[in-house]
Amino acid sequence: MATPVLIIGKSGTGKSASLRNFHPSEVAVINVMGKPMPFKGNLETVHTDNYREISLLEKDTEKKSIVIDDAGYLITNEFMRGHSATGSGNGIFQFYNKLADDFWKLIEFTKGSGKVSSDKIVYFFMHEDQNDFGNVKPKTIGKLLDEKVCIEGMFTIVLRSVFKDGKYYFKTKTDGFDVCKTPIGMFESDEIDNDLKIVDGKIREYYEI
């Protein structure tokens, strides 16, 4: 099984920019929205929001680090393409079930059901959302993924991108209001530089990948 990692954050807080120090031979970037990278460089990207294509790329690429940027738009794009044709009642219920099923299956595929090699790390970038109580979580559509699945619960490592005091960081531990978490001893600090290349190395060192 590959190692899935969830990274959440507001737009503009450095999720995509964290890829800046990867060499093109080291990372496969699945660019769901087809946006240009926010830095100069020659990273190769694949523009797709097709779940099957993404699954095959995870399995077949020779690169050991894979980024799905922005994974949350897999849900959004599927919703926008299909919501007007669902009708009402049971049709809507089934539609939201499919949204949840498709995303859940991709995470499960990464974790083992798809036999993605164990030396790969797959990063799911998602925007964050905040509820009325100030709690921060991955942004989704509908309640099924939040209430029945709990996306962050499917990951051992959840980082949060933040911009503070003119600098960009990844948070490694929760403040009680967000879903950040990392294994004991993986990172020494509660806040680290938003350099995914360094994060990738720390994860590989910790798990001896």
N, CA and C atoms as a LAMMPS dump frame, in Angstrom:
ITEM: TIMESTEP
0
ITEM: NUMBER OF ATOMS
627
ITEM: BOX BOUNDS ff ff ff
-5.0000000000000000e+02 5.0000000000000000e+02
-5.0000000000000000e+02 5.0000000000000000e+02
-5.0000000000000000e+02 5.0000000000000000e+02
ITEM: ATOMS id mol type element x y z
1 1 1 N 0.826 -1.186 0
2 1 2 C 0 0 0
3 1 3 C 0.866 1.244 0
4 2 1 N 0.428 2.277 -0.709
5 2 2 C 1.122 3.556 -0.693
6 2 3 C 0.777 4.307 0.587
7 3 1 N 1.495 5.382 0.844
8 3 2 C 1.236 6.217 2.009
9 3 3 C 0.454 7.448 1.568
10 4 1 N -0.814 7.571 1.961
11 4 2 C -1.582 8.775 1.603
12 4 3 C -1.375 9.883 2.629
13 5 1 N -1.257 11.105 2.148
14 5 2 C -1.064 12.265 3.017
15 5 3 C -2.07 13.335 2.599
16 6 1 N -2.783 13.894 3.57
17 6 2 C -3.752 14.951 3.302
18 6 3 C -3.155 16.3 3.685
19 7 1 N -3.246 17.264 2.78
20 7 2 C -2.797 18.628 3.062
21 7 3 C -3.956 19.574 2.759
22 8 1 N -4.42 20.286 3.788
23 8 2 C -5.53 21.21 3.621
24 8 3 C -5.049 22.639 3.834
25 9 1 N -5.807 23.592 3.327
26 9 2 C -5.455 24.986 3.545
27 9 3 C -6.285 25.901 2.671
28 10 1 N -6.337 27.155 3.044
29 10 2 C -7.013 28.151 2.228
30 10 3 C -6.244 28.366 0.929
31 11 1 N -6.944 28.856 -0.076
32 11 2 C -6.289 29.216 -1.328
33 11 3 C -5.244 30.301 -1.065
34 12 1 N -4.063 30.152 -1.654
35 12 2 C -3.022 31.152 -1.494
36 12 3 C -2.129 30.967 -0.294
37 13 1 N -2.261 29.829 0.415
38 13 2 C -1.43 29.618 1.603
39 13 3 C -0.246 28.696 1.339
40 14 1 N -0.007 28.361 0.073
41 14 2 C 1.247 27.68 -0.248
42 14 3 C 1.192 26.199 -0.529
43 15 1 N 0.014 25.645 -0.771
44 15 2 C -0.051 24.203 -1.045
45 15 3 C 0.695 23.852 -2.328
46 16 1 N 0.3 24.471 -3.428
47 16 2 C 0.975 24.187 -4.702
48 16 3 C 2.422 24.66 -4.688
49 17 1 N 2.689 25.793 -4.058
50 17 2 C 4.048 26.331 -4.003
51 17 3 C 5 25.409 -3.262
52 18 1 N 4.471 24.534 -2.432
53 18 2 C 5.329 23.617 -1.674
54 18 3 C 6.049 22.611 -2.571
55 19 1 N 5.65 22.521 -3.836
56 19 2 C 6.274 21.593 -4.776
57 19 3 C 7.549 22.162 -5.397
58 20 1 N 7.892 23.382 -5.082
59 20 2 C 8.906 24.133 -5.826
60 20 3 C 10.285 23.474 -5.841
61 21 1 N 10.628 22.678 -4.85
62 21 2 C 11.979 22.118 -4.768
63 21 3 C 12.086 20.679 -5.255
64 22 1 N 10.993 20.136 -5.775
65 22 2 C 11.055 18.81 -6.381
66 22 3 C 11.713 18.893 -7.756
67 23 1 N 12.517 17.887 -8.097
68 23 2 C 13.009 17.741 -9.461
69 23 3 C 11.912 17.06 -10.277
70 24 1 N 11.77 17.38 -11.559
71 24 2 C 10.709 16.749 -12.369
72 24 3 C 10.727 15.227 -12.351
73 25 1 N 11.892 14.635 -12.135
74 25 2 C 11.98 13.173 -12.12
75 25 3 C 11.458 12.556 -10.828
76 26 1 N 11.163 13.407 -9.835
77 26 2 C 10.812 12.898 -8.509
78 26 3 C 9.321 12.883 -8.222
79 27 1 N 8.546 13.678 -8.936
80 27 2 C 7.143 13.848 -8.554
81 27 3 C 6.23 13.833 -9.769
82 28 1 N 5.102 13.153 -9.631
83 28 2 C 4.039 13.17 -10.641
84 28 3 C 2.929 14.074 -10.121
85 29 1 N 2.595 15.099 -10.888
86 29 2 C 1.595 16.071 -10.453
87 29 3 C 0.324 15.9 -11.283
88 30 1 N -0.763 15.564 -10.606
89 30 2 C -2.07 15.488 -11.244
90 30 3 C -2.763 16.818 -10.989
91 31 1 N -2.877 17.621 -12.017
92 31 2 C -3.379 18.982 -11.909
93 31 3 C -4.866 18.975 -12.278
94 32 1 N -5.715 18.821 -11.28
95 32 2 C -7.149 18.627 -11.517
96 32 3 C -7.76 19.801 -12.262
97 33 1 N -7.38 21.021 -11.932
98 33 2 C -7.975 22.211 -12.538
99 33 3 C -7.153 22.766 -13.698
100 34 1 N -5.986 22.198 -13.958
101 34 2 C -5.177 22.659 -15.077
102 34 3 C -4.577 24.043 -14.88
103 35 1 N -4.349 24.447 -13.641
104 35 2 C -3.794 25.777 -13.375
105 35 3 C -2.267 25.752 -13.503
106 36 1 N -1.666 26.871 -13.934
107 36 2 C -0.201 26.957 -13.937
108 36 3 C 0.336 26.873 -12.509
109 37 1 N 1.531 26.31 -12.352
110 37 2 C 2.173 26.279 -11.041
111 37 3 C 2.546 27.706 -10.613
112 38 1 N 2.503 28.008 -9.31
113 38 2 C 2.788 29.375 -8.846
114 38 3 C 4.281 29.633 -8.651
115 39 1 N 5.105 29.004 -9.479
116 39 2 C 6.549 29.215 -9.407
117 39 3 C 7.14 28.815 -10.756
118 40 1 N 8.337 29.327 -11.038
119 40 2 C 9.01 28.952 -12.274
120 40 3 C 9.599 27.559 -12.12
121 41 1 N 9.509 26.776 -13.169
122 41 2 C 10.042 25.424 -13.105
123 41 3 C 9.484 24.599 -14.236
124 42 1 N 9.898 23.355 -14.292
125 42 2 C 9.485 22.488 -15.395
126 42 3 C 8.887 21.178 -14.915
127 43 1 N 8.113 21.238 -13.835
128 43 2 C 7.438 20.037 -13.369
129 43 3 C 6.417 19.595 -14.413
130 44 1 N 6.423 18.322 -14.71
131 44 2 C 5.45 17.783 -15.645
132 44 3 C 4.133 17.534 -14.914
133 45 1 N 3.036 17.97 -15.507
134 45 2 C 1.729 17.78 -14.879
135 45 3 C 0.777 17.091 -15.848
136 46 1 N -0.168 16.365 -15.284
137 46 2 C -1.236 15.734 -16.061
138 46 3 C -2.544 16.402 -15.664
139 47 1 N -3.248 16.961 -16.623
140 47 2 C -4.51 17.647 -16.341
141 47 3 C -5.661 16.661 -16.524
142 48 1 N -6.249 16.218 -15.423
143 48 2 C -7.4 15.315 -15.497
144 48 3 C -8.171 15.353 -14.188
145 49 1 N -9.485 15.147 -14.285
146 49 2 C -10.297 14.95 -13.088
147 49 3 C -11.047 13.624 -13.194
148 50 1 N -10.502 12.716 -13.991
149 50 2 C -11.091 11.396 -14.194
150 50 3 C -10.515 10.421 -13.168
151 51 1 N -11.373 9.844 -12.352
152 51 2 C -10.905 8.975 -11.276
153 51 3 C -10.115 7.779 -11.803
154 52 1 N -10.56 7.188 -12.885
155 52 2 C -9.856 6.017 -13.427
156 52 3 C -8.456 6.408 -13.907
157 53 1 N -8.354 7.531 -14.609
158 53 2 C -7.047 7.969 -15.081
159 53 3 C -6.103 8.252 -13.914
160 54 1 N -6.624 8.852 -12.869
161 54 2 C -5.802 9.149 -11.701
162 54 3 C -5.33 7.861 -11.036
163 55 1 N -6.223 6.905 -10.894
164 55 2 C -5.863 5.63 -10.275
165 55 3 C -4.781 4.917 -11.072
166 56 1 N -4.923 4.912 -12.391
167 56 2 C -3.927 4.248 -13.231
168 56 3 C -2.584 4.958 -13.141
169 57 1 N -2.605 6.29 -13.07
170 57 2 C -1.35 7.024 -12.957
171 57 3 C -0.673 6.71 -11.628
172 58 1 N -1.44 6.668 -10.543
173 58 2 C -0.873 6.311 -9.242
174 58 3 C -0.153 4.963 -9.323
175 59 1 N -0.78 4.02 -9.979
176 59 2 C -0.251 2.659 -10.032
177 59 3 C 0.915 2.526 -10.999
178 60 1 N 0.844 3.209 -12.14
179 60 2 C 1.793 2.955 -13.227
180 60 3 C 3.008 3.87 -13.251
181 61 1 N 2.908 5.074 -12.672
182 61 2 C 4.046 5.979 -12.745
183 61 3 C 5.254 5.409 -12.015
184 62 1 N 6.431 5.688 -12.549
185 62 2 C 7.662 5.268 -11.903
186 62 3 C 8.09 6.242 -10.816
187 63 1 N 7.481 7.407 -10.796
188 63 2 C 7.827 8.41 -9.787
189 63 3 C 7.261 7.999 -8.435
190 64 1 N 8.03 8.267 -7.393
191 64 2 C 7.672 7.772 -6.063
192 64 3 C 6.814 8.743 -5.255
193 65 1 N 6.718 9.985 -5.696
194 65 2 C 5.876 10.965 -5.023
195 65 3 C 4.818 11.44 -6.01
196 66 1 N 3.572 11.45 -5.573
197 66 2 C 2.447 11.8 -6.435
198 66 3 C 1.609 12.853 -5.721
199 67 1 N 1.244 13.904 -6.436
200 67 2 C 0.433 14.978 -5.852
201 67 3 C -0.845 15.124 -6.652
202 68 1 N -1.983 15.105 -5.964
203 68 2 C -3.268 15.392 -6.59
204 68 3 C -3.668 16.804 -6.165
205 69 1 N -3.523 17.755 -7.073
206 69 2 C -3.711 19.176 -6.786
207 69 3 C -4.773 19.732 -7.75
208 70 1 N -5.924 20.088 -7.309
209 70 2 C -6.506 20.065 -5.995
210 70 3 C -7.538 18.947 -5.952
211 71 1 N -7.334 17.963 -5.071
212 71 2 C -8.198 16.789 -5.026
213 71 3 C -9.647 17.137 -4.724
214 72 1 N -9.894 18.208 -3.998
215 72 2 C -11.261 18.597 -3.667
216 72 3 C -12.104 18.903 -4.886
217 73 1 N -11.457 19.352 -5.966
218 73 2 C -12.213 19.664 -7.175
219 73 3 C -12.654 18.419 -7.936
220 74 1 N -12.161 17.25 -7.565
221 74 2 C -12.723 16.018 -8.116
222 74 3 C -14.192 15.916 -7.728
223 75 1 N -14.483 16.277 -6.482
224 75 2 C -15.863 16.263 -6
225 75 3 C -16.657 17.403 -6.639
226 76 1 N -16.073 18.609 -6.63
227 76 2 C -16.763 19.784 -7.166
228 76 3 C -17.094 19.628 -8.645
229 77 1 N -16.129 19.169 -9.432
230 77 2 C -16.352 19.031 -10.87
231 77 3 C -17.429 18.002 -11.174
232 78 1 N -17.399 16.886 -10.451
233 78 2 C -18.425 15.861 -10.659
234 78 3 C -19.802 16.404 -10.282
235 79 1 N -19.856 17.192 -9.207
236 79 2 C -21.115 17.801 -8.789
237 79 3 C -21.635 18.767 -9.841
238 80 1 N -20.778 19.635 -10.336
239 80 2 C -21.209 20.655 -11.289
240 80 3 C -21.654 20.034 -12.606
241 81 1 N -21.065 18.943 -12.999
242 81 2 C -21.46 18.298 -14.251
243 81 3 C -22.776 17.538 -14.134
244 82 1 N -23.125 17.118 -12.921
245 82 2 C -24.263 16.212 -12.812
246 82 3 C -25.453 16.67 -12.003
247 83 1 N -25.313 17.744 -11.221
248 83 2 C -26.381 18.067 -10.275
249 83 3 C -27.679 18.486 -10.958
250 84 1 N -27.597 19.136 -12.095
251 84 2 C -28.817 19.626 -12.736
252 84 3 C -29.621 18.514 -13.397
253 85 1 N -29.03 17.351 -13.557
254 85 2 C -29.722 16.249 -14.233
255 85 3 C -30.222 15.18 -13.272
256 86 1 N -30.1 15.425 -11.966
257 86 2 C -30.445 14.379 -10.998
258 86 3 C -31.924 14.351 -10.642
259 87 1 N -32.667 15.416 -10.962
260 87 2 C -34.073 15.456 -10.582
261 87 3 C -34.218 15.748 -9.103
262 88 1 N -35.101 15.012 -8.449
263 88 2 C -35.347 15.251 -7.024
264 88 3 C -35.499 13.923 -6.298
265 89 1 N -35.676 14.021 -4.988
266 89 2 C -35.935 12.831 -4.182
267 89 3 C -34.793 11.839 -4.218
268 90 1 N -35.097 10.595 -4.569
269 90 2 C -34.111 9.522 -4.551
270 90 3 C -32.959 9.783 -5.522
271 91 1 N -33.244 10.49 -6.612
272 91 2 C -32.193 10.803 -7.578
273 91 3 C -31.091 11.645 -6.958
274 92 1 N -31.464 12.628 -6.161
275 92 2 C -30.482 13.471 -5.489
276 92 3 C -29.688 12.66 -4.474
277 93 1 N -30.39 11.809 -3.735
278 93 2 C -29.725 10.981 -2.723
279 93 3 C -28.677 10.088 -3.375
280 94 1 N -29.049 9.452 -4.482
281 94 2 C -28.12 8.568 -5.177
282 94 3 C -26.936 9.355 -5.754
283 95 1 N -27.205 10.557 -6.197
284 95 2 C -26.149 11.391 -6.757
285 95 3 C -25.1 11.729 -5.697
286 96 1 N -25.553 12.134 -4.509
287 96 2 C -24.614 12.444 -3.445
288 96 3 C -23.881 11.193 -2.964
289 97 1 N -24.562 10.052 -2.993
290 97 2 C -23.89 8.794 -2.668
291 97 3 C -22.731 8.54 -3.613
292 98 1 N -22.964 8.789 -4.898
293 98 2 C -21.908 8.559 -5.886
294 98 3 C -20.731 9.509 -5.677
295 99 1 N -21.008 10.782 -5.376
296 99 2 C -19.934 11.719 -5.085
297 99 3 C -19.039 11.199 -3.965
298 100 1 N -19.668 10.734 -2.896
299 100 2 C -18.92 10.226 -1.755
300 100 3 C -18.192 8.928 -2.1
301 101 1 N -18.884 8.025 -2.79
302 101 2 C -18.292 6.728 -3.143
303 101 3 C -17.03 6.906 -3.983
304 102 1 N -17.103 7.768 -4.997
305 102 2 C -15.984 7.928 -5.927
306 102 3 C -14.743 8.442 -5.205
307 103 1 N -14.92 9.418 -4.327
308 103 2 C -13.76 9.979 -3.623
309 103 3 C -13.216 8.988 -2.603
310 104 1 N -14.104 8.332 -1.877
311 104 2 C -13.695 7.327 -0.891
312 104 3 C -12.926 6.196 -1.561
313 105 1 N -13.397 5.763 -2.721
314 105 2 C -12.735 4.675 -3.437
315 105 3 C -11.334 5.054 -3.886
316 106 1 N -11.125 6.326 -4.257
317 106 2 C -9.792 6.753 -4.656
318 106 3 C -8.82 6.682 -3.486
319 107 1 N -9.261 7.115 -2.307
320 107 2 C -8.397 7.031 -1.129
321 107 3 C -8.115 5.576 -0.793
322 108 1 N -9.13 4.727 -0.848
323 108 2 C -8.943 3.31 -0.57
324 108 3 C -8.023 2.666 -1.601
325 109 1 N -8.142 3.057 -2.862
326 109 2 C -7.253 2.56 -3.911
327 109 3 C -5.806 2.89 -3.56
328 110 1 N -5.586 4.11 -3.103
329 110 2 C -4.245 4.543 -2.729
330 110 3 C -3.733 3.75 -1.537
331 111 1 N -4.595 3.492 -0.583
332 111 2 C -4.181 2.838 0.654
333 111 3 C -3.925 1.342 0.5
334 112 1 N -4.381 0.749 -0.596
335 112 2 C -4.088 -0.67 -0.71
336 112 3 C -4.927 -1.457 -1.677
337 113 1 N -6.182 -1.077 -1.865
338 113 2 C -7.05 -1.894 -2.705
339 113 3 C -6.593 -1.889 -4.163
340 114 1 N -5.885 -0.839 -4.587
341 114 2 C -5.418 -0.756 -5.964
342 114 3 C -4.007 -1.25 -6.163
343 115 1 N -3.373 -1.723 -5.076
344 115 2 C -2.023 -2.27 -5.144
345 115 3 C -1.014 -1.26 -5.682
346 116 1 N -1.162 0.002 -5.237
347 116 2 C -0.145 1.009 -5.523
348 116 3 C 1.085 0.653 -4.682
349 117 1 N 2.267 0.693 -5.265
350 117 2 C 3.457 0.182 -4.592
351 117 3 C 3.734 0.931 -3.287
352 118 1 N 4.291 0.207 -2.339
353 118 2 C 4.461 0.715 -0.984
354 118 3 C 5.551 1.774 -0.864
355 119 1 N 6.347 1.987 -1.907
356 119 2 C 7.382 3.014 -1.848
357 119 3 C 6.897 4.353 -2.396
358 120 1 N 5.596 4.467 -2.639
359 120 2 C 5.029 5.716 -3.146
360 120 3 C 4.292 6.466 -2.041
361 121 1 N 4.357 7.789 -2.106
362 121 2 C 3.581 8.657 -1.217
363 121 3 C 2.655 9.489 -2.092
364 122 1 N 1.359 9.501 -1.762
365 122 2 C 0.375 10.234 -2.553
366 122 3 C -0.202 11.357 -1.7
367 123 1 N -0.017 12.587 -2.164
368 123 2 C -0.465 13.77 -1.441
369 123 3 C -1.796 14.266 -2.02
370 124 1 N -2.796 14.374 -1.171
371 124 2 C -4.098 14.903 -1.55
372 124 3 C -4.176 16.351 -1.062
373 125 1 N -4.143 17.309 -1.979
374 125 2 C -4.308 18.713 -1.618
375 125 3 C -5.797 19.048 -1.649
376 126 1 N -6.299 19.687 -0.587
377 126 2 C -7.697 20.097 -0.537
378 126 3 C -7.817 21.461 0.125
379 127 1 N -8.834 22.228 -0.278
380 127 2 C -9.139 23.466 0.421
381 127 3 C -9.762 23.132 1.776
382 128 1 N -9.706 24.08 2.672
383 128 2 C -10.272 23.878 4.002
384 128 3 C -11.601 24.588 4.133
385 129 1 N -12.384 24.154 5.11
386 129 2 C -13.675 24.752 5.409
387 129 3 C -13.762 24.925 6.92
388 130 1 N -14.58 25.859 7.359
389 130 2 C -14.732 26.133 8.784
390 130 3 C -16.211 26.136 9.143
391 131 1 N -16.57 25.395 10.199
392 131 2 C -17.975 25.345 10.59
393 131 3 C -18.311 26.479 11.564
394 132 1 N -19.529 26.474 12.031
395 132 2 C -19.997 27.562 12.902
396 132 3 C -19.283 27.599 14.244
397 133 1 N -18.625 26.501 14.595
398 133 2 C -17.927 26.43 15.881
399 133 3 C -16.432 26.75 15.741
400 134 1 N -16.015 27.101 14.522
401 134 2 C -14.619 27.443 14.293
402 134 3 C -13.72 26.262 13.999
403 135 1 N -14.289 25.077 13.837
404 135 2 C -13.495 23.894 13.545
405 135 3 C -13.15 23.836 12.054
406 136 1 N -11.907 23.536 11.729
407 136 2 C -11.415 23.528 10.358
408 136 3 C -11.24 22.095 9.878
409 137 1 N -11.732 21.816 8.671
410 137 2 C -11.706 20.475 8.107
411 137 3 C -11.583 20.576 6.584
412 138 1 N -11.395 19.452 5.879
413 138 2 C -11.383 19.509 4.416
414 138 3 C -12.725 19.975 3.866
415 139 1 N -12.687 20.751 2.798
416 139 2 C -13.907 21.262 2.179
417 139 3 C -14.471 20.214 1.217
418 140 1 N -15.754 19.872 1.394
419 140 2 C -16.424 18.907 0.53
420 140 3 C -17.771 19.476 0.1
421 141 1 N -18.558 18.635 -0.56
422 141 2 C -19.916 19.008 -0.955
423 141 3 C -20.877 18 -0.347
424 142 1 N -21.904 18.484 0.324
425 142 2 C -22.861 17.582 0.945
426 142 3 C -22.361 17.1 2.296
427 143 1 N -23.203 16.359 2.999
428 143 2 C -22.881 15.927 4.356
429 143 3 C -22.371 14.488 4.429
430 144 1 N -22.517 13.713 3.352
431 144 2 C -22.202 12.29 3.43
432 144 3 C -20.73 12.05 3.73
433 145 1 N -19.838 12.745 3.018
434 145 2 C -18.411 12.561 3.255
435 145 3 C -18.016 13.023 4.65
436 146 1 N -18.637 14.095 5.137
437 146 2 C -18.301 14.613 6.455
438 146 3 C -18.832 13.729 7.579
439 147 1 N -20.104 13.333 7.461
440 147 2 C -20.759 12.645 8.563
441 147 3 C -20.547 11.137 8.541
442 148 1 N -20.453 10.544 7.363
443 148 2 C -20.36 9.092 7.264
444 148 3 C -18.938 8.596 7.039
445 149 1 N -18.101 9.413 6.409
446 149 2 C -16.757 8.965 6.064
447 149 3 C -15.702 9.6 6.964
448 150 1 N -15.746 10.916 7.14
449 150 2 C -14.709 11.659 7.86
450 150 3 C -13.383 11.494 7.12
451 151 1 N -13.198 12.305 6.097
452 151 2 C -12.045 12.166 5.209
453 151 3 C -10.727 12.144 5.976
454 152 1 N -10.549 13.081 6.896
455 152 2 C -9.275 13.151 7.606
456 152 3 C -8.988 11.893 8.418
457 153 1 N -10.046 11.173 8.793
458 153 2 C -9.864 9.937 9.541
459 153 3 C -9.248 8.821 8.723
460 154 1 N -9.208 8.972 7.395
461 154 2 C -8.617 7.976 6.523
462 154 3 C -7.112 8.192 6.336
463 155 1 N -6.575 9.241 6.965
464 155 2 C -5.163 9.588 6.822
465 155 3 C -4.488 9.592 8.188
466 156 1 N -3.251 9.104 8.235
467 156 2 C -2.446 9.196 9.449
468 156 3 C -1.735 10.536 9.524
469 157 1 N -1.441 11.111 8.356
470 157 2 C -0.733 12.389 8.286
471 157 3 C -1.646 13.434 7.645
472 158 1 N -1.932 14.487 8.391
473 158 2 C -2.729 15.617 7.882
474 158 3 C -1.991 16.902 8.226
475 159 1 N -1.556 17.616 7.206
476 159 2 C -0.898 18.905 7.391
477 159 3 C -1.843 20.028 6.969
478 160 1 N -1.596 21.206 7.506
479 160 2 C -2.404 22.373 7.138
480 160 3 C -1.485 23.505 6.706
481 161 1 N -1.71 24.05 5.531
482 161 2 C -0.912 25.178 5.051
483 161 3 C -1.458 26.477 5.631
484 162 1 N -0.555 27.31 6.135
485 162 2 C -0.951 28.576 6.744
486 162 3 C 0.023 29.675 6.321
487 163 1 N -0.472 30.9 6.304
488 163 2 C 0.357 32.079 6.049
489 163 3 C 0.285 32.954 7.281
490 164 1 N 1.435 33.196 7.904
491 164 2 C 1.448 33.938 9.164
492 164 3 C 2.727 34.764 9.259
493 165 1 N 2.583 36.015 9.653
494 165 2 C 3.729 36.904 9.84
495 165 3 C 4.62 36.964 8.606
496 166 1 N 3.977 36.953 7.434
497 166 2 C 4.713 37.076 6.191
498 166 3 C 5.41 35.814 5.731
499 167 1 N 5.15 34.68 6.379
500 167 2 C 5.803 33.427 6.013
501 167 3 C 4.77 32.322 5.805
502 168 1 N 5.148 31.348 5.007
503 168 2 C 4.285 30.209 4.711
504 168 3 C 4.766 28.987 5.503
505 169 1 N 3.803 28.288 6.12
506 169 2 C 4.143 27.138 6.955
507 169 3 C 3.217 25.966 6.662
508 170 1 N 3.658 24.798 7.116
509 170 2 C 2.774 23.661 7.312
510 170 3 C 2.628 23.448 8.814
511 171 1 N 1.402 23.297 9.285
512 171 2 C 1.171 22.907 10.672
513 171 3 C 1.194 21.387 10.766
514 172 1 N 1.821 20.868 11.798
515 172 2 C 1.949 19.417 11.963
516 172 3 C 1.097 18.867 13.102
517 173 1 N 0.616 19.738 13.971
518 173 2 C -0.183 19.305 15.119
519 173 3 C -1.403 20.211 15.261
520 174 1 N -2.465 19.642 15.778
521 174 2 C -3.71 20.39 15.913
522 174 3 C -3.62 21.428 17.022
523 175 1 N -4.373 22.495 16.842
524 175 2 C -4.523 23.492 17.903
525 175 3 C -5.836 23.28 18.645
526 176 1 N -6.49 22.175 18.363
527 176 2 C -7.774 21.875 18.971
528 176 3 C -8.95 22.262 18.105
529 177 1 N -8.683 23.05 17.056
530 177 2 C -9.759 23.506 16.177
531 177 3 C -9.593 23.028 14.732
532 178 1 N -8.468 22.385 14.426
533 178 2 C -8.286 21.847 13.087
534 178 3 C -7.959 20.356 13.179
535 179 1 N -7.734 19.727 12.033
536 179 2 C -7.585 18.276 11.992
537 179 3 C -6.14 17.848 11.736
538 180 1 N -5.181 18.762 11.958
539 180 2 C -3.772 18.423 11.743
540 180 3 C -3.34 17.281 12.652
541 181 1 N -2.517 16.393 12.115
542 181 2 C -1.972 15.309 12.93
543 181 3 C -0.807 14.672 12.184
544 182 1 N 0.196 14.241 12.939
545 182 2 C 1.332 13.509 12.396
546 182 3 C 1.784 12.499 13.429
547 183 1 N 2.442 11.422 13.007
548 183 2 C 2.919 10.419 13.959
549 183 3 C 3.912 11.009 14.96
550 184 1 N 3.944 10.437 16.144
551 184 2 C 4.83 10.896 17.209
552 184 3 C 6.285 10.837 16.742
553 185 1 N 6.966 11.971 16.826
554 185 2 C 8.383 12.01 16.501
555 185 3 C 8.718 12.232 15.037
556 186 1 N 7.723 12.312 14.17
557 186 2 C 8.026 12.522 12.754
558 186 3 C 8.566 13.937 12.516
559 187 1 N 7.951 14.924 13.166
560 187 2 C 8.391 16.306 13.038
561 187 3 C 8.663 16.866 14.435
562 188 1 N 9.748 17.635 14.563
563 188 2 C 10.117 18.183 15.867
564 188 3 C 9.297 19.415 16.227
565 189 1 N 8.831 20.147 15.212
566 189 2 C 8.148 21.416 15.452
567 189 3 C 6.684 21.337 15.067
568 190 1 N 5.869 22.174 15.709
569 190 2 C 4.451 22.271 15.368
570 190 3 C 4.245 23.007 14.047
571 191 1 N 5.224 23.795 13.625
572 191 2 C 5.175 24.523 12.36
573 191 3 C 6.482 24.309 11.616
574 192 1 N 6.388 23.93 10.345
575 192 2 C 7.568 23.678 9.527
576 192 3 C 7.45 24.46 8.221
577 193 1 N 8.578 24.624 7.533
578 193 2 C 8.565 25.308 6.242
579 193 3 C 7.675 24.546 5.27
580 194 1 N 6.979 25.278 4.411
581 194 2 C 6.067 24.609 3.474
582 194 3 C 6.854 24.082 2.26
583 195 1 N 7.77 23.199 2.513
584 195 2 C 8.594 22.575 1.485
585 195 3 C 8.246 21.1 1.446
586 196 1 N 7.455 20.69 0.447
587 196 2 C 6.99 19.313 0.391
588 196 3 C 8.129 18.342 0.121
589 197 1 N 9.194 18.793 -0.494
590 197 2 C 10.363 17.947 -0.699
591 197 3 C 10.949 17.512 0.642
592 198 1 N 11.047 18.457 1.584
593 198 2 C 11.546 18.128 2.918
594 198 3 C 10.569 17.219 3.64
595 199 1 N 9.277 17.537 3.555
596 199 2 C 8.249 16.688 4.175
597 199 3 C 8.335 15.261 3.647
598 200 1 N 8.478 15.139 2.338
599 200 2 C 8.575 13.83 1.71
600 200 3 C 9.748 13.038 2.281
601 201 1 N 10.87 13.699 2.444
602 201 2 C 12.04 13.03 3.007
603 201 3 C 11.828 12.591 4.435
604 202 1 N 11.158 13.439 5.231
605 202 2 C 10.886 13.097 6.629
606 202 3 C 9.978 11.876 6.737
607 203 1 N 8.966 11.818 5.871
608 203 2 C 8.04 10.681 5.894
609 203 3 C 8.773 9.401 5.51
610 204 1 N 9.603 9.48 4.487
611 204 2 C 10.355 8.29 4.048
612 204 3 C 11.336 7.821 5.119
613 205 1 N 11.966 8.779 5.778
614 205 2 C 12.901 8.427 6.86
615 205 3 C 12.155 7.764 8.017
616 206 1 N 11.008 8.311 8.378
617 206 2 C 10.249 7.813 9.526
618 206 3 C 9.744 6.395 9.283
619 207 1 N 9.189 6.167 8.096
620 207 2 C 8.616 4.861 7.777
621 207 3 C 9.608 3.917 7.094
622 208 1 N 10.846 4.402 6.922
623 208 2 C 11.898 3.608 6.252
624 208 3 C 11.441 3.145 4.876
625 209 1 N 10.909 4.1 4.111
626 209 2 C 10.429 3.792 2.75
627 209 3 C 11.614 3.872 1.776
